Structure formats: structure tokens, C-alpha cells
Amino acid sequence: MKDAKTRSIQIDLANVSYMDSSALGMLMLLNERVGEVGKTVTLYKPNPKVRQILDIAKMGNLFKIDC
């Protein structure tokens, strides 16, 4: 996060089969810390089950979700 050249972080969720509230909380914390230094987070390739969890938690309001 300290690298000035890095403007965004992509998290590849292709191999994630499930996310619980702890994982969602960690993503929210990451988003907060990354936002403090002017960067963004993109969640990349969530499978349908994980995408549904992200949608229910309204994570699309905090992150770009790229399929």
C-alpha cells in the first residue's frame, strides 16, 4: 500500500468457495485502510455463491466487483 505507483489492489476470489462474516469484516477493514492512502480495491472473479454473499452484504457499494 505504500508504493505510490500502485493505485488499486485486485483480490482474486476465483478459488474462494465461501465467505463468512469474518472475511467480510476483513475486506471492509482493508477497504478503509486502502482508502486512507487514496487507493481502491477490486474483487475479481467471485464464483456465483461468493457473489451472492457479496451482494447480500452490499459489498458492491464499497468495492468494484469484476467478473
Distance bins in CASP14 RR format, pairs under 12 A and 6 or more apart:
PFRMAT RR
TARGET T0000
AUTHOR 0000-0000-0000
RMODE 2
METHOD distances of the structure
MODEL  1
1 7 0 0 0 0 0 1 0 0 0 0 0
1 8 0 0 0 0 0 1 0 0 0 0 0
1 9 1 0 0 1 0 0 0 0 0 0 0
1 30 0 0 0 0 1 0 0 0 0 0 0
1 31 0 0 0 0 0 1 0 0 0 0 0
1 32 0 0 0 0 0 1 0 0 0 0 0
1 33 1 0 0 1 0 0 0 0 0 0 0
1 34 1 0 0 1 0 0 0 0 0 0 0
1 35 0 0 0 0 1 0 0 0 0 0 0
1 36 0 0 0 0 1 0 0 0 0 0 0
1 37 1 0 1 0 0 0 0 0 0 0 0
1 38 0 0 0 0 1 0 0 0 0 0 0
1 39 1 0 0 1 0 0 0 0 0 0 0
1 40 0 0 0 0 0 1 0 0 0 0 0
1 41 0 0 0 0 0 1 0 0 0 0 0
2 33 0 0 0 0 0 1 0 0 0 0 0
2 34 0 0 0 0 0 1 0 0 0 0 0
2 36 0 0 0 0 0 1 0 0 0 0 0
2 37 1 0 0 1 0 0 0 0 0 0 0
2 38 0 0 0 0 0 1 0 0 0 0 0
2 39 0 0 0 0 0 1 0 0 0 0 0
3 9 0 0 0 0 0 1 0 0 0 0 0
3 37 0 0 0 0 1 0 0 0 0 0 0
3 39 0 0 0 0 1 0 0 0 0 0 0
4 37 0 0 0 0 1 0 0 0 0 0 0
4 38 0 0 0 0 0 1 0 0 0 0 0
4 39 0 0 0 0 1 0 0 0 0 0 0
5 39 0 0 0 0 0 1 0 0 0 0 0
6 34 0 0 0 0 1 0 0 0 0 0 0
6 37 0 0 0 0 1 0 0 0 0 0 0
6 38 0 0 0 0 0 1 0 0 0 0 0
6 39 1 0 0 1 0 0 0 0 0 0 0
6 40 0 0 0 0 0 1 0 0 0 0 0
6 41 0 0 0 0 0 1 0 0 0 0 0
7 34 0 0 0 0 0 1 0 0 0 0 0
7 35 0 0 0 0 0 1 0 0 0 0 0
7 37 0 0 0 0 0 1 0 0 0 0 0
7 38 0 0 0 0 1 0 0 0 0 0 0
7 39 1 0 1 0 0 0 0 0 0 0 0
7 40 1 0 0 1 0 0 0 0 0 0 0
7 41 0 0 0 0 0 1 0 0 0 0 0
7 42 0 0 0 0 0 1 0 0 0 0 0
8 31 0 0 0 0 0 1 0 0 0 0 0
8 34 0 0 0 0 1 0 0 0 0 0 0
8 35 0 0 0 0 0 1 0 0 0 0 0
8 37 0 0 0 0 0 1 0 0 0 0 0
8 38 0 0 0 0 1 0 0 0 0 0 0
8 39 1 0 1 0 0 0 0 0 0 0 0
8 40 1 0 1 0 0 0 0 0 0 0 0
8 41 1 0 0 1 0 0 0 0 0 0 0
8 42 1 0 0 1 0 0 0 0 0 0 0
8 43 0 0 0 0 0 1 0 0 0 0 0
8 44 0 0 0 0 0 1 0 0 0 0 0
8 63 0 0 0 0 0 1 0 0 0 0 0
8 64 0 0 0 0 1 0 0 0 0 0 0
8 66 0 0 0 0 0 1 0 0 0 0 0
9 27 0 0 0 0 0 1 0 0 0 0 0
9 30 1 0 0 1 0 0 0 0 0 0 0
9 31 0 0 0 0 1 0 0 0 0 0 0
9 33 0 0 0 0 0 1 0 0 0 0 0
9 34 1 0 0 1 0 0 0 0 0 0 0
9 35 0 0 0 0 0 1 0 0 0 0 0
9 37 0 0 0 0 0 1 0 0 0 0 0
9 38 0 0 0 0 0 1 0 0 0 0 0
9 39 1 0 0 1 0 0 0 0 0 0 0
9 40 1 0 0 1 0 0 0 0 0 0 0
9 41 1 0 1 0 0 0 0 0 0 0 0
9 42 1 0 0 1 0 0 0 0 0 0 0
9 43 0 0 0 0 1 0 0 0 0 0 0
9 44 0 0 0 0 0 1 0 0 0 0 0
9 63 0 0 0 0 0 1 0 0 0 0 0
9 64 0 0 0 0 0 1 0 0 0 0 0
10 34 0 0 0 0 0 1 0 0 0 0 0
10 39 0 0 0 0 0 1 0 0 0 0 0
10 40 0 0 0 0 1 0 0 0 0 0 0
10 41 1 0 0 1 0 0 0 0 0 0 0
10 42 1 0 1 0 0 0 0 0 0 0 0
10 43 0 0 0 0 1 0 0 0 0 0 0
10 44 1 0 1 0 0 0 0 0 0 0 0
10 45 0 0 0 0 1 0 0 0 0 0 0
10 63 0 0 0 0 0 1 0 0 0 0 0
10 64 0 0 0 0 1 0 0 0 0 0 0
10 65 0 0 0 0 0 1 0 0 0 0 0
10 66 1 0 0 1 0 0 0 0 0 0 0
11 19 0 0 0 0 0 1 0 0 0 0 0
11 23 0 0 0 0 0 1 0 0 0 0 0
11 26 0 0 0 0 0 1 0 0 0 0 0
11 27 1 0 0 1 0 0 0 0 0 0 0
11 30 0 0 0 0 1 0 0 0 0 0 0
11 31 0 0 0 0 0 1 0 0 0 0 0
11 34 0 0 0 0 0 1 0 0 0 0 0
11 40 0 0 0 0 0 1 0 0 0 0 0
11 41 1 0 0 1 0 0 0 0 0 0 0
11 42 1 0 0 1 0 0 0 0 0 0 0
11 43 1 0 1 0 0 0 0 0 0 0 0
11 44 1 0 0 1 0 0 0 0 0 0 0
11 45 0 0 0 0 1 0 0 0 0 0 0
11 46 0 0 0 0 1 0 0 0 0 0 0
11 50 0 0 0 0 0 1 0 0 0 0 0
11 54 0 0 0 0 0 1 0 0 0 0 0
11 59 0 0 0 0 0 1 0 0 0 0 0
11 63 0 0 0 0 1 0 0 0 0 0 0
11 64 0 0 0 0 0 1 0 0 0 0 0
11 65 0 0 0 0 0 1 0 0 0 0 0
11 66 0 0 0 0 0 1 0 0 0 0 0
12 41 0 0 0 0 0 1 0 0 0 0 0
12 42 0 0 0 0 1 0 0 0 0 0 0
12 43 0 0 0 0 1 0 0 0 0 0 0
12 44 1 0 1 0 0 0 0 0 0 0 0
12 45 1 0 1 0 0 0 0 0 0 0 0
12 46 0 0 0 0 1 0 0 0 0 0 0
12 47 0 0 0 0 0 1 0 0 0 0 0
12 50 0 0 0 0 0 1 0 0 0 0 0
12 66 0 0 0 0 0 1 0 0 0 0 0
13 19 0 0 0 0 1 0 0 0 0 0 0
13 23 0 0 0 0 1 0 0 0 0 0 0
13 27 0 0 0 0 1 0 0 0 0 0 0
13 41 0 0 0 0 0 1 0 0 0 0 0
13 42 0 0 0 0 0 1 0 0 0 0 0
13 43 1 0 1 0 0 0 0 0 0 0 0
13 44 1 0 0 1 0 0 0 0 0 0 0
13 45 1 0 1 0 0 0 0 0 0 0 0
13 46 1 0 1 0 0 0 0 0 0 0 0
13 47 1 0 0 1 0 0 0 0 0 0 0
13 48 0 0 0 0 0 1 0 0 0 0 0
13 49 0 0 0 0 0 1 0 0 0 0 0
13 50 1 0 1 0 0 0 0 0 0 0 0
13 51 0 0 0 0 1 0 0 0 0 0 0
13 53 0 0 0 0 0 1 0 0 0 0 0
13 54 0 0 0 0 1 0 0 0 0 0 0
13 59 0 0 0 0 0 1 0 0 0 0 0
13 63 0 0 0 0 0 1 0 0 0 0 0
13 65 0 0 0 0 1 0 0 0 0 0 0
13 66 0 0 0 0 1 0 0 0 0 0 0
13 67 0 0 0 0 0 1 0 0 0 0 0
14 43 0 0 0 0 0 1 0 0 0 0 0
14 44 1 0 0 1 0 0 0 0 0 0 0
14 45 1 0 1 0 0 0 0 0 0 0 0
14 46 1 0 0 1 0 0 0 0 0 0 0
14 47 1 0 0 1 0 0 0 0 0 0 0
14 50 0 0 0 0 1 0 0 0 0 0 0
14 51 0 0 0 0 0 1 0 0 0 0 0
14 66 0 0 0 0 0 1 0 0 0 0 0
14 67 0 0 0 0 0 1 0 0 0 0 0
15 44 0 0 0 0 0 1 0 0 0 0 0
15 45 0 0 0 0 1 0 0 0 0 0 0
15 46 0 0 0 0 0 1 0 0 0 0 0
15 47 0 0 0 0 1 0 0 0 0 0 0
15 50 0 0 0 0 0 1 0 0 0 0 0
16 23 0 0 0 0 1 0 0 0 0 0 0
16 24 0 0 0 0 0 1 0 0 0 0 0
16 27 0 0 0 0 0 1 0 0 0 0 0
16 43 0 0 0 0 1 0 0 0 0 0 0
16 44 0 0 0 0 0 1 0 0 0 0 0
16 45 0 0 0 0 1 0 0 0 0 0 0
16 46 1 0 0 1 0 0 0 0 0 0 0
16 47 1 0 0 1 0 0 0 0 0 0 0
16 48 0 0 0 0 0 1 0 0 0 0 0
16 49 0 0 0 0 1 0 0 0 0 0 0
16 50 1 0 1 0 0 0 0 0 0 0 0
16 51 0 0 0 0 0 1 0 0 0 0 0
16 53 0 0 0 0 1 0 0 0 0 0 0
16 54 0 0 0 0 0 1 0 0 0 0 0
17 23 0 0 0 0 0 1 0 0 0 0 0
17 46 0 0 0 0 0 1 0 0 0 0 0
17 47 1 0 0 1 0 0 0 0 0 0 0
17 48 0 0 0 0 0 1 0 0 0 0 0
17 49 1 0 0 1 0 0 0 0 0 0 0
17 50 1 0 0 1 0 0 0 0 0 0 0
17 51 0 0 0 0 0 1 0 0 0 0 0
17 53 0 0 0 0 0 1 0 0 0 0 0
18 24 0 0 0 0 0 1 0 0 0 0 0
18 46 0 0 0 0 0 1 0 0 0 0 0
18 47 0 0 0 0 1 0 0 0 0 0 0
18 48 0 0 0 0 0 1 0 0 0 0 0
18 49 1 0 0 1 0 0 0 0 0 0 0
18 50 1 0 0 1 0 0 0 0 0 0 0
18 51 0 0 0 0 0 1 0 0 0 0 0
18 52 0 0 0 0 0 1 0 0 0 0 0
18 53 1 0 0 1 0 0 0 0 0 0 0
18 54 0 0 0 0 0 1 0 0 0 0 0
19 25 0 0 0 0 1 0 0 0 0 0 0
19 26 0 0 0 0 1 0 0 0 0 0 0
19 27 0 0 0 0 1 0 0 0 0 0 0
19 28 0 0 0 0 0 1 0 0 0 0 0
19 43 0 0 0 0 1 0 0 0 0 0 0
19 46 0 0 0 0 1 0 0 0 0 0 0
19 47 0 0 0 0 0 1 0 0 0 0 0
19 49 0 0 0 0 1 0 0 0 0 0 0
19 50 1 0 1 0 0 0 0 0 0 0 0
19 51 0 0 0 0 0 1 0 0 0 0 0
19 52 0 0 0 0 1 0 0 0 0 0 0
19 53 1 0 1 0 0 0 0 0 0 0 0
19 54 1 0 0 1 0 0 0 0 0 0 0
19 55 0 0 0 0 0 1 0 0 0 0 0
19 56 0 0 0 0 0 1 0 0 0 0 0
19 57 0 0 0 0 1 0 0 0 0 0 0
19 59 0 0 0 0 1 0 0 0 0 0 0
20 26 0 0 0 0 0 1 0 0 0 0 0
20 27 0 0 0 0 0 1 0 0 0 0 0
20 50 0 0 0 0 0 1 0 0 0 0 0
20 53 0 0 0 0 1 0 0 0 0 0 0
20 57 0 0 0 0 0 1 0 0 0 0 0
21 27 0 0 0 0 0 1 0 0 0 0 0
21 28 0 0 0 0 0 1 0 0 0 0 0
21 53 0 0 0 0 1 0 0 0 0 0 0
21 56 0 0 0 0 0 1 0 0 0 0 0
21 57 0 0 0 0 1 0 0 0 0 0 0
21 59 0 0 0 0 0 1 0 0 0 0 0
22 28 0 0 0 0 0 1 0 0 0 0 0
22 29 0 0 0 0 0 1 0 0 0 0 0
23 29 0 0 0 0 0 1 0 0 0 0 0
23 30 0 0 0 0 0 1 0 0 0 0 0
23 43 0 0 0 0 0 1 0 0 0 0 0
23 46 0 0 0 0 0 1 0 0 0 0 0
23 50 0 0 0 0 1 0 0 0 0 0 0
23 53 0 0 0 0 1 0 0 0 0 0 0
23 54 0 0 0 0 0 1 0 0 0 0 0
23 57 0 0 0 0 0 1 0 0 0 0 0
23 59 0 0 0 0 0 1 0 0 0 0 0
24 30 0 0 0 0 0 1 0 0 0 0 0
24 31 0 0 0 0 0 1 0 0 0 0 0
24 43 0 0 0 0 0 1 0 0 0 0 0
24 50 0 0 0 0 0 1 0 0 0 0 0
24 53 1 0 0 1 0 0 0 0 0 0 0
24 54 0 0 0 0 1 0 0 0 0 0 0
24 55 0 0 0 0 0 1 0 0 0 0 0
24 56 0 0 0 0 1 0 0 0 0 0 0
24 57 1 0 1 0 0 0 0 0 0 0 0
24 58 0 0 0 0 0 1 0 0 0 0 0
24 59 1 0 0 1 0 0 0 0 0 0 0
24 60 0 0 0 0 0 1 0 0 0 0 0
24 62 0 0 0 0 1 0 0 0 0 0 0
24 63 0 0 0 0 0 1 0 0 0 0 0
25 31 0 0 0 0 1 0 0 0 0 0 0
25 32 0 0 0 0 1 0 0 0 0 0 0
25 54 0 0 0 0 0 1 0 0 0 0 0
25 57 0 0 0 0 1 0 0 0 0 0 0
25 59 0 0 0 0 1 0 0 0 0 0 0
25 62 0 0 0 0 0 1 0 0 0 0 0
26 32 0 0 0 0 0 1 0 0 0 0 0
26 33 0 0 0 0 0 1 0 0 0 0 0
26 41 0 0 0 0 0 1 0 0 0 0 0
26 59 0 0 0 0 0 1 0 0 0 0 0
27 33 0 0 0 0 0 1 0 0 0 0 0
27 34 0 0 0 0 0 1 0 0 0 0 0
27 41 1 0 0 1 0 0 0 0 0 0 0
27 42 0 0 0 0 0 1 0 0 0 0 0
27 43 1 0 0 1 0 0 0 0 0 0 0
27 46 0 0 0 0 0 1 0 0 0 0 0
27 50 0 0 0 0 0 1 0 0 0 0 0
27 53 0 0 0 0 0 1 0 0 0 0 0
27 54 0 0 0 0 1 0 0 0 0 0 0
27 57 0 0 0 0 1 0 0 0 0 0 0
27 59 1 0 0 1 0 0 0 0 0 0 0
27 60 0 0 0 0 0 1 0 0 0 0 0
27 62 1 0 0 1 0 0 0 0 0 0 0
27 63 1 0 0 1 0 0 0 0 0 0 0
27 65 0 0 0 0 0 1 0 0 0 0 0
28 34 0 0 0 0 0 1 0 0 0 0 0
28 35 0 0 0 0 0 1 0 0 0 0 0
28 41 0 0 0 0 0 1 0 0 0 0 0
28 43 0 0 0 0 0 1 0 0 0 0 0
28 54 0 0 0 0 0 1 0 0 0 0 0
28 57 0 0 0 0 1 0 0 0 0 0 0
28 58 0 0 0 0 0 1 0 0 0 0 0
28 59 0 0 0 0 1 0 0 0 0 0 0
28 60 0 0 0 0 0 1 0 0 0 0 0
28 61 0 0 0 0 0 1 0 0 0 0 0
28 62 1 0 0 1 0 0 0 0 0 0 0
28 63 0 0 0 0 1 0 0 0 0 0 0
29 35 0 0 0 0 0 1 0 0 0 0 0
29 36 0 0 0 0 0 1 0 0 0 0 0
29 41 0 0 0 0 0 1 0 0 0 0 0
29 62 0 0 0 0 0 1 0 0 0 0 0
30 36 0 0 0 0 0 1 0 0 0 0 0
30 37 0 0 0 0 0 1 0 0 0 0 0
30 39 0 0 0 0 0 1 0 0 0 0 0
30 40 0 0 0 0 0 1 0 0 0 0 0
30 41 1 0 0 1 0 0 0 0 0 0 0
30 42 0 0 0 0 0 1 0 0 0 0 0
30 43 0 0 0 0 0 1 0 0 0 0 0
30 59 0 0 0 0 0 1 0 0 0 0 0
30 62 0 0 0 0 1 0 0 0 0 0 0
30 63 0 0 0 0 1 0 0 0 0 0 0
31 37 0 0 0 0 0 1 0 0 0 0 0
31 38 0 0 0 0 0 1 0 0 0 0 0
31 39 0 0 0 0 1 0 0 0 0 0 0
31 40 0 0 0 0 1 0 0 0 0 0 0
31 41 1 0 1 0 0 0 0 0 0 0 0
31 42 0 0 0 0 0 1 0 0 0 0 0
31 43 0 0 0 0 1 0 0 0 0 0 0
31 59 0 0 0 0 1 0 0 0 0 0 0
31 60 0 0 0 0 0 1 0 0 0 0 0
31 61 0 0 0 0 0 1 0 0 0 0 0
31 62 1 0 1 0 0 0 0 0 0 0 0
31 63 1 0 0 1 0 0 0 0 0 0 0
31 64 0 0 0 0 0 1 0 0 0 0 0
32 38 0 0 0 0 0 1 0 0 0 0 0
32 39 0 0 0 0 0 1 0 0 0 0 0
32 41 0 0 0 0 0 1 0 0 0 0 0
32 62 0 0 0 0 1 0 0 0 0 0 0
32 63 0 0 0 0 0 1 0 0 0 0 0
33 39 0 0 0 0 1 0 0 0 0 0 0
33 40 0 0 0 0 0 1 0 0 0 0 0
33 41 0 0 0 0 1 0 0 0 0 0 0
34 40 1 0 0 1 0 0 0 0 0 0 0
34 41 1 0 1 0 0 0 0 0 0 0 0
34 42 0 0 0 0 0 1 0 0 0 0 0
34 62 0 0 0 0 0 1 0 0 0 0 0
34 63 0 0 0 0 0 1 0 0 0 0 0
35 41 0 0 0 0 1 0 0 0 0 0 0
35 62 0 0 0 0 0 1 0 0 0 0 0
35 63 0 0 0 0 0 1 0 0 0 0 0
40 62 0 0 0 0 1 0 0 0 0 0 0
40 63 0 0 0 0 1 0 0 0 0 0 0
40 64 1 0 0 1 0 0 0 0 0 0 0
40 66 0 0 0 0 0 1 0 0 0 0 0
41 59 0 0 0 0 0 1 0 0 0 0 0
41 60 0 0 0 0 0 1 0 0 0 0 0
41 62 0 0 0 0 1 0 0 0 0 0 0
41 63 1 0 1 0 0 0 0 0 0 0 0
41 64 1 0 0 1 0 0 0 0 0 0 0
41 65 0 0 0 0 0 1 0 0 0 0 0
41 66 0 0 0 0 0 1 0 0 0 0 0
42 59 0 0 0 0 0 1 0 0 0 0 0
42 60 0 0 0 0 0 1 0 0 0 0 0
42 62 0 0 0 0 0 1 0 0 0 0 0
42 63 1 0 0 1 0 0 0 0 0 0 0
42 64 1 0 1 0 0 0 0 0 0 0 0
42 65 1 0 0 1 0 0 0 0 0 0 0
42 66 1 0 1 0 0 0 0 0 0 0 0
42 67 0 0 0 0 0 1 0 0 0 0 0
43 50 0 0 0 0 1 0 0 0 0 0 0
43 51 0 0 0 0 1 0 0 0 0 0 0
43 53 0 0 0 0 0 1 0 0 0 0 0
43 54 1 0 0 1 0 0 0 0 0 0 0
43 55 0 0 0 0 0 1 0 0 0 0 0
43 57 0 0 0 0 0 1 0 0 0 0 0
43 59 1 0 0 1 0 0 0 0 0 0 0
43 60 0 0 0 0 1 0 0 0 0 0 0
43 62 0 0 0 0 1 0 0 0 0 0 0
43 63 1 0 1 0 0 0 0 0 0 0 0
43 64 1 0 0 1 0 0 0 0 0 0 0
43 65 1 0 1 0 0 0 0 0 0 0 0
43 66 1 0 0 1 0 0 0 0 0 0 0
43 67 0 0 0 0 1 0 0 0 0 0 0
44 50 0 0 0 0 0 1 0 0 0 0 0
44 51 0 0 0 0 0 1 0 0 0 0 0
44 54 0 0 0 0 0 1 0 0 0 0 0
44 63 0 0 0 0 1 0 0 0 0 0 0
44 64 0 0 0 0 1 0 0 0 0 0 0
44 65 0 0 0 0 1 0 0 0 0 0 0
44 66 1 0 1 0 0 0 0 0 0 0 0
44 67 0 0 0 0 1 0 0 0 0 0 0
45 51 0 0 0 0 1 0 0 0 0 0 0
45 54 0 0 0 0 0 1 0 0 0 0 0
45 65 0 0 0 0 1 0 0 0 0 0 0
45 66 1 0 0 1 0 0 0 0 0 0 0
45 67 1 0 0 1 0 0 0 0 0 0 0
46 52 0 0 0 0 1 0 0 0 0 0 0
46 53 0 0 0 0 1 0 0 0 0 0 0
46 54 1 0 0 1 0 0 0 0 0 0 0
46 55 0 0 0 0 1 0 0 0 0 0 0
46 57 0 0 0 0 0 1 0 0 0 0 0
46 59 0 0 0 0 1 0 0 0 0 0 0
46 60 0 0 0 0 0 1 0 0 0 0 0
46 63 0 0 0 0 0 1 0 0 0 0 0
46 64 0 0 0 0 0 1 0 0 0 0 0
46 65 1 0 0 1 0 0 0 0 0 0 0
46 66 0 0 0 0 1 0 0 0 0 0 0
46 67 1 0 0 1 0 0 0 0 0 0 0
47 53 0 0 0 0 0 1 0 0 0 0 0
47 54 0 0 0 0 0 1 0 0 0 0 0
47 67 0 0 0 0 1 0 0 0 0 0 0
48 54 0 0 0 0 0 1 0 0 0 0 0
48 55 0 0 0 0 0 1 0 0 0 0 0
48 67 0 0 0 0 1 0 0 0 0 0 0
49 55 0 0 0 0 0 1 0 0 0 0 0
49 56 0 0 0 0 0 1 0 0 0 0 0
50 56 0 0 0 0 0 1 0 0 0 0 0
50 57 0 0 0 0 0 1 0 0 0 0 0
50 59 0 0 0 0 0 1 0 0 0 0 0
50 65 0 0 0 0 1 0 0 0 0 0 0
50 67 0 0 0 0 0 1 0 0 0 0 0
51 57 0 0 0 0 0 1 0 0 0 0 0
51 59 0 0 0 0 1 0 0 0 0 0 0
51 60 0 0 0 0 0 1 0 0 0 0 0
51 63 0 0 0 0 0 1 0 0 0 0 0
51 65 1 0 0 1 0 0 0 0 0 0 0
51 66 0 0 0 0 0 1 0 0 0 0 0
51 67 1 0 0 1 0 0 0 0 0 0 0
52 59 0 0 0 0 0 1 0 0 0 0 0
52 65 0 0 0 0 0 1 0 0 0 0 0
53 59 0 0 0 0 1 0 0 0 0 0 0
53 60 0 0 0 0 0 1 0 0 0 0 0
53 65 0 0 0 0 0 1 0 0 0 0 0
54 60 1 0 0 1 0 0 0 0 0 0 0
54 61 0 0 0 0 0 1 0 0 0 0 0
54 62 0 0 0 0 1 0 0 0 0 0 0
54 63 1 0 0 1 0 0 0 0 0 0 0
54 64 0 0 0 0 0 1 0 0 0 0 0
54 65 1 0 0 1 0 0 0 0 0 0 0
54 66 0 0 0 0 0 1 0 0 0 0 0
54 67 0 0 0 0 0 1 0 0 0 0 0
55 61 0 0 0 0 0 1 0 0 0 0 0
55 63 0 0 0 0 0 1 0 0 0 0 0
55 65 0 0 0 0 1 0 0 0 0 0 0
55 67 0 0 0 0 0 1 0 0 0 0 0
57 63 0 0 0 0 0 1 0 0 0 0 0
57 65 0 0 0 0 0 1 0 0 0 0 0
58 65 0 0 0 0 0 1 0 0 0 0 0
59 65 1 0 0 1 0 0 0 0 0 0 0
60 66 0 0 0 0 0 1 0 0 0 0 0
END
